[in-house]
């Protein structure tokens, strides 16, 4: 009996670790979603995403979005009759694992790579892609230095300087003057705080307090008490969505009724699901809004919902748009010169996107930044 | 603000204390650092969340079932994994690494089953709160603090006033002599793991309700605070676990509230090191005298 119990425990451990462990072996996905070996004529894309680990839901978003765009592209005839397939590599959201998979990708005859998700991973592998002249199209890298690494590095995310300047302009125009800033204590969060502080104080705004927190911090009650008693008008925060949930709940628990606004990747459905009523009126300096009034956004939201049964998130949009831009340049330049593909994506004067046509300058998109709010339990465009 | 920070600090301290008592109970009997305790903490919370939030069961019933389920798994870990290591003369290090493996496996299994996204844990008290002297105390904060007191009292009675407790203490002093005195050591250790993991599940559930949400990142953060509280108060001492948790919670709150959140861990761990310099066994721990 003891041996059976021990065997069951060990089997359960192995299964769970195997299910969650990093998979540096790629999974090739055809555009119809089935997994099969790529044929000789197929054009290959790579994608690095956090498929396992604590960021896994963003990895799923990236997989969904890339698969959807490729499915649409291949159904429309592909590149001169050739299909484009994708191999997904799991970086678990860590720079160390991103380096491992990047070394495999650069030897894999890929025309470009969608991903990784985070700035930290992108900064760790950008130089390698530069040396090998393969596009590294990060999904959500907002760090200023990511796209500056070389001409192969492009991001689908506005850099911190632009987002924070936009945020400060908007808050100032709305008449707010006293702000508390809470930021994730990592390189991107620190950059966000520096930019916000610089722009806000330059306007003459009062930064009442500025506090950092760790990604796994769960208790904000002490700092919230300080914020509430200082009479700030706005809590602005650069946070992931899990921290955003805690910040909203604990601020409202202590009776804070002012504006709460988030940068970063806090705009997830879980914020509404978990916080409920407490999240009403919370705003986001965003990269994407489901109801943004363009035909491109409308068609994307409809096709995504039809395919996956839920509305797309900001990460879905970013991965879809990154794939979209790579395919546009593929159509224009063909698959053979990967360096030319990377350079064209990095500085593209007119990229067709869901928001309309906009340029890429030195690997950074120049698209509009919508302000999104939670109203009646859904995300919608505020401005 | 001072009163509010005091309430915040006591609540945070209570959550640390609750997380630490189960760990200290097992350590007190086996001198084993059970690294799986943090994983059972979140597993219990997920059990309760499924029963209470997803299946709509009564909170008390959900809590009771979650504790029982997690307690059984904790006991199964001992019977299926640790007891064979003990019986074959394995070292404490082997057992400790095994618990680390179990903890990692449980956490990853939760991600497979529930996903890595944050889940909602509804407030069983419907958001009720008391306001007095410009301070706010929610019912769930009161519940957390009261539960910490109740658990401390119940465990103290169990350890110091019952036959099972006497057997636990006998094993902690000398397991061989305890067995020669007729104590069924395997059963007592099994029950210790059952109770210890139930405590972990209880604290995980209560903390999740206090925070209003849960996710697997709680594993790493609770493990660090749990070890720090246990060492500060005295590893293996139940009153020490509560005292350590309370000191740590109050320190973090007051440093965050009056200095900066960036320094809360610096101050907390600096105090921990200072205490250990003067009292290596922790505030309420007993020095172990090695016979030669």
Interface residues (C-beta under 8 A of the other chain):
Chain A: X2 X3 X5 X6 X8 X9 X10 X12 X13 X16 X17 X19 X20 X21 X52 X53 X54 X55 X56 X57 X185 X211 X212 X213 X215 X216 X217 X218 X219 X221 X222 X223 X225 X226 X229 X241 X242 X245 X246 X249 X253 X254 X255 X268 X270 X273 X274 X275 X276
Chain B: X1 X4 X5 X8 X9 X11 X12 X15 X76 X77 X79 X80 X81 X83 X84 X101 X102 X104 X105 X106 X108 X109 X111 X112 X115 X116 X117 X118 X119 X120 X129 X136 X138 X207 X211 X212 X213 X215 X216 X217 X218 X220 X221 X252 X253 X254 X256 X257 X260 X261 X262
